[in-house]
Amino acid sequence: MRSRPRLNRGMVLVTSLVILLVITMLALSAVQSTSIQELISRNQRDSNLAFNAAETALVEAESVINSLSSLSYGDSVSPKIYDARSAGALTNLWNSTYVNASSSNVDVVASQPVFVIEHVRTVISDEDRLNIDNIGQNPNTCCTQMFRITARGTGGTDNAKVVLQTTYGKRF
């Protein structure tokens, strides 16, 4: 009767070690999956912050253009407006002297949003071409000035950057 227990000796230890190994592998897999999901979530948050900061700069640039009473160019004029018609394209947009810093303080981003306003062209509508004497209009307003606004925003880190661009028209 004593020979039977000798065959089963250590089997419980081996079984429990295999079960412990499987549970450890499952736990490590769960930890790794959770950390990857956390990184994805953080990157998504940074992207959203950068997009919202760039959108804030676009809205601010549009209101700056809306508040202008006349069109003037140059880097010494506030706001700085770049004449894209005569000078051509900016070679290095964000290192140029025509970058306007956003005055709205976004406190959760790594660096404040910036924008560049470019005067693209003057658009004369068909009805303005036919209305030589400006009948029914203010004599000073005949044309729409078209601007291209480019805005850059960053997220919680400088690694997340979003650049947005829009076209805006105003009659002076």
C-alpha positions as CSV (number, residue, x, y, z in Angstrom):
1,M,0.0,0.0,0.0
2,R,2.9,2.3,0.5
3,S,4.0,2.2,-3.2
4,R,1.0,4.3,-4.5
5,P,1.8,7.6,-2.8
6,R,5.4,7.6,-4.1
7,L,4.1,7.9,-7.7
8,N,2.0,11.0,-6.9
9,R,4.7,12.8,-4.9
10,G,5.3,16.4,-6.2
11,M,2.4,16.4,-8.7
12,V,0.5,19.0,-6.7
13,L,3.5,21.3,-6.6
14,V,4.0,21.1,-10.4
15,T,0.3,21.7,-11.1
16,S,0.2,24.7,-8.8
17,L,3.4,26.2,-10.3
18,V,1.9,25.9,-13.8
19,I,-1.3,27.6,-12.7
20,L,0.7,30.3,-11.0
21,L,2.7,30.8,-14.2
22,V,-0.5,31.1,-16.3
23,I,-2.0,33.7,-13.8
24,T,1.3,35.7,-13.9
25,M,1.3,35.8,-17.7
26,L,-2.4,37.0,-17.7
27,A,-1.6,39.7,-15.2
28,L,1.4,40.9,-17.1
29,S,-0.6,41.0,-20.3
30,A,-3.3,43.1,-18.5
31,V,-0.8,45.5,-17.2
32,Q,0.8,46.0,-20.6
33,S,-2.6,46.5,-22.3
34,T,-3.5,49.1,-19.7
35,S,-0.3,51.1,-20.1
36,I,-0.7,51.1,-23.9
37,Q,-4.3,52.3,-23.5
38,E,-3.1,55.1,-21.2
39,L,-0.5,56.2,-23.7
40,I,-3.2,56.3,-26.4
41,S,-5.5,58.3,-24.2
42,R,-2.7,60.8,-23.4
43,N,-1.8,61.2,-27.1
44,Q,-5.5,61.8,-27.9
45,R,-5.7,64.4,-25.2
46,D,-2.6,66.2,-26.5
47,S,-4.0,66.2,-30.0
48,N,-7.3,67.6,-28.8
49,L,-5.6,70.3,-26.8
50,A,-3.4,71.3,-29.8
51,F,-6.5,71.4,-32.1
52,N,-8.4,73.5,-29.7
53,A,-5.4,75.9,-29.3
54,A,-5.1,76.3,-33.0
55,E,-8.8,76.8,-33.4
56,T,-8.6,79.5,-30.7
57,A,-5.9,81.3,-32.7
58,L,-8.0,81.1,-35.9
59,V,-11.0,82.7,-34.2
60,E,-8.8,85.4,-32.7
61,A,-7.2,86.2,-36.0
62,E,-10.6,86.5,-37.6
63,S,-11.7,88.9,-35.0
64,V,-8.5,90.9,-35.5
65,I,-9.2,91.2,-39.2
66,N,-12.8,92.1,-38.4
67,S,-11.6,95.0,-36.2
68,L,-9.3,96.5,-38.9
69,S,-10.5,99.7,-40.4
70,S,-7.8,99.8,-43.2
71,L,-5.3,97.4,-44.7
72,S,-1.7,98.0,-43.9
73,Y,1.3,95.6,-44.3
74,G,4.5,95.0,-42.5
75,D,6.1,93.5,-39.4
76,S,6.1,96.7,-37.5
77,V,2.3,97.1,-37.8
78,S,0.0,95.4,-35.3
79,P,-1.3,93.0,-36.3
80,K,1.5,91.9,-38.6
81,I,0.0,91.2,-42.0
82,Y,2.0,89.6,-44.8
83,D,1.4,90.6,-48.4
84,A,1.5,87.3,-50.2
85,R,0.8,88.9,-53.6
86,S,4.0,91.0,-53.9
87,A,6.5,89.0,-51.8
88,G,5.5,85.4,-52.6
89,A,5.2,82.6,-50.2
90,L,6.9,82.6,-46.8
91,T,9.8,80.2,-46.9
92,N,9.9,79.4,-43.2
93,L,6.5,80.3,-41.9
94,W,6.9,79.9,-38.1
95,N,10.4,81.6,-38.0
96,S,9.2,84.6,-39.9
97,T,8.7,88.1,-38.4
98,Y,5.0,88.0,-39.4
99,V,4.0,85.6,-36.6
100,N,1.3,87.0,-34.3
101,A,1.1,85.6,-30.8
102,S,-2.3,84.8,-29.5
103,S,-3.5,87.1,-26.8
104,S,-5.8,84.6,-25.3
105,N,-4.0,82.7,-22.6
106,V,-4.5,78.9,-23.0
107,D,-3.1,77.6,-19.7
108,V,-2.9,73.8,-20.3
109,V,-0.7,73.9,-23.4
110,A,3.1,73.7,-23.6
111,S,3.4,76.9,-25.7
112,Q,0.8,79.5,-26.6
113,P,-0.8,79.4,-30.1
114,V,0.4,81.6,-32.9
115,F,-1.0,82.7,-36.2
116,V,0.1,84.3,-39.5
117,I,-2.2,86.6,-41.5
118,E,-1.5,86.8,-45.3
119,H,-3.3,89.1,-47.6
120,V,-3.9,87.0,-50.6
121,R,-5.8,89.2,-53.1
122,T,-8.6,91.6,-53.8
123,V,-11.8,90.2,-55.1
124,I,-14.1,92.4,-57.1
125,S,-17.6,90.9,-57.5
126,D,-19.5,91.1,-60.7
127,E,-22.1,93.5,-59.3
128,D,-19.2,95.8,-58.1
129,R,-17.7,95.8,-61.6
130,L,-21.0,96.9,-63.1
131,N,-21.7,99.5,-60.4
132,I,-19.2,102.1,-61.6
133,D,-20.7,105.0,-59.6
134,N,-21.0,102.9,-56.4
135,I,-24.8,103.5,-56.3
136,G,-26.3,102.2,-53.1
137,Q,-22.8,101.5,-51.6
138,N,-20.3,103.3,-49.5
139,P,-17.9,104.7,-52.0
140,N,-14.9,103.3,-50.0
141,T,-16.1,99.7,-50.1
142,C,-16.1,98.1,-53.5
143,C,-14.0,95.1,-53.0
144,T,-13.5,92.2,-50.7
145,Q,-10.0,91.7,-49.3
146,M,-9.1,88.0,-49.0
147,F,-6.8,86.8,-46.2
148,R,-5.3,83.4,-45.5
149,I,-4.9,82.7,-41.8
150,T,-2.6,79.9,-40.7
151,A,-2.6,79.0,-37.0
152,R,-0.5,76.6,-35.0
153,G,-1.3,75.1,-31.6
154,T,0.5,72.7,-29.3
155,G,-0.9,70.3,-26.8
156,G,0.3,69.5,-23.3
157,T,3.7,68.8,-24.8
158,D,5.5,70.4,-27.8
159,N,5.4,67.0,-29.6
160,A,1.7,67.4,-30.4
161,K,1.3,70.2,-33.0
162,V,-1.7,71.1,-35.1
163,V,-1.7,73.5,-38.0
164,L,-5.0,74.9,-39.3
165,Q,-5.6,77.2,-42.2
166,T,-8.6,79.2,-43.3
167,T,-9.6,81.9,-45.8
168,Y,-11.4,85.0,-44.6
169,G,-12.8,87.9,-46.5
170,K,-13.5,91.5,-45.3
171,R,-14.7,94.6,-47.0
172,F,-13.0,97.8,-45.9
